[in-house]
Amino acid sequence: MGPGPGGGCAGPRYHGRPVQAPSVRERTFLRLTQTTLVVVVLNIVSGGAVRLTDSGLGCPDWPNCSRRSLTPALSFHPAVEFGNRMVVVVLTVLVAVTLVAALLRRPRRRDLAWLSAALVGGVLGEAVIGAVVVYSKLNPYAVMVHFLVGMALLTASVVLVLRAGRAPGAGLPRTSPATRGLAWAQLGVLALAVAAGTATTGAGPHAGGRDAVRLPVPLTDMARTHSGIVLVLGALTLVELALLFRQGAAGAVQERGRLLLAAMVAQGLVGYTQYFSHLPPLLVGVHVLGVTVVWSAALWFVDGLADHVPERAVPDPVLLDPGAAATGGTLAEAATR
C-alpha cells in the first residue's frame, strides 16, 4: 500500500481471485479407486502365494526382511514374502493418494472421504497384524485375522468404486423388500462361508511354513462345515433368482444375480476339485482368487437392487459459478451433511 497520485492511499495491489487448492474431478477419482481395487485383490492373492509356497517366514523380521537387511536374500522364499510386502507398499501409497484425492474432489462428498479413510486405516491395521504374524511364527489365528482384514479392505474398496461414479444417496429400490432382505441374508451367509473357508485353510496343510502350527480341528470337519454353509448359500441364491423372475425385476438386476450364481458355481467346482485332489497349491491359489471374485460380485449384486442417479446428472455449482469454490458451498456437499 502506498500513497496514490492525489496523496491518498491506493487500493490493493492485486485484484485477482484468491489462489485455490487443486481439485480432482469425479472421473479421475473413479479411475484411482478402480486402480486401488486391483491392487487390493493383488495383495490378497500375493498373500495367498506366500502361504501356499511356505514362504511365510522367508523374511523373519518386520518391516525389514531381516535384522541386517531391508531387502531379501537371492532365494525363493524370501523373494516371495518380500514381493507381497512390496505390494503392500504400493497399496499404502495408493490408499493415501486416494484419501487426498477424496478431500480435493469436486464436488466433495463425505461418504467417499470416509471410505477412503477406512482404506488407510485398514492397510495400517493389516500391516500391524502382518508383524504379529511374523513374530508369532505364523500363528494360525493371526493368519486368519490377517486374511479377513484383507477381505474387509476389499469390501471398502468395492463399495468405494461403486459409489464414486454416481450421485450420493441410497437410490430408489428396484425390487421388493423381501428380495432385498434375502439379498442381505445371502451376503451374511457368504461372510460365514468365507470365515469357515479361512478356518479350513488354517486346519489344512498350507500353513505358510513347514513348522507352523495348525488349527486343532480335523480338516475333514472344517471342510464339511464350509461346504454345508456354501450349499445353504447356493439355495438362498436360487430362491432369490426365482423371486426376481416372478416379480418381473429389471433385466439388469436378474443378470447380476445370474452372474453371481455362475461365480459361486465356478468357485464351488474349484473348491471340491482341490479337496479331492489333496489341495494342490496352484488350485488353492485359484480358489483364493475366486473368493475375491465371488465377494465382489455379491456386493455388486446387492448394490444393483437400487437405481442410482449418475453424478453427472447433478449440476456442479463450481461449473455454474466459479466463485462458489471459494466459499466452499456445493449442492453435493450440502446433500451429504
C-alpha angles and dihedrals in degrees: 000000000000141000115294127226091276094048093262128117116277122230125254113309093228124044101175127116117281117265109268129207115257114266133216119220122225095250092052091049091049092053090049092052091049091052090050090052091054091052091047089057090046089052092054094046094046089049088054089051090055090054097043094051095047089244097131092114096033084114105039094188136054138253086357115056089235136359092265102034138045093202127058130254117261096268136105106255097045090047093053093048093045090047090059090049090053089053088054090051091053090046091050091054092046096051091047090051090046091054092050090047090051090055092047094042118120117243090031116218128193095210092058092045092051093047090049090050089050089056091053091049091046094052091049090048092049090051091054092048088048089059090050089051091054097044093044090055094244099315103198094226092051090048090051092050089048091056094044091051087053089054090050088054089051090052093052091045095050092047090048092053091048093050098040094073100050144050118280121264140072095278129223117301114251097188140037123283089249094059092045091050091048090050091055089048088054090053091051093050090047089054089053090049091052091049092048091047090052090052090047090056089047089057094045133083097269101086098149092250137042095243098037118128118248130214111277092241127100112256092228092056093050091046091053091049092049094047091047091056090047091053090052089050091051091051092050090050092052091050090049092052091048091052092048091051093047092050092048094239119188115285092241091056093050091046091055089050092051092049090050090051091049091052090049093049092049091048091048092051090051090047096052092043093052092048096050092042090056098257105291107203096235093053091046088053090053088051091053090053089047091057090060091048095049094045092048091047090051092052089047091051094050090047091053093060088083128057112235129197115234110247092233088066088066113082115245109222090203089064092045095043117017089195089067089073091062093053092046094229119135133158091238092053091049090050092054097047 
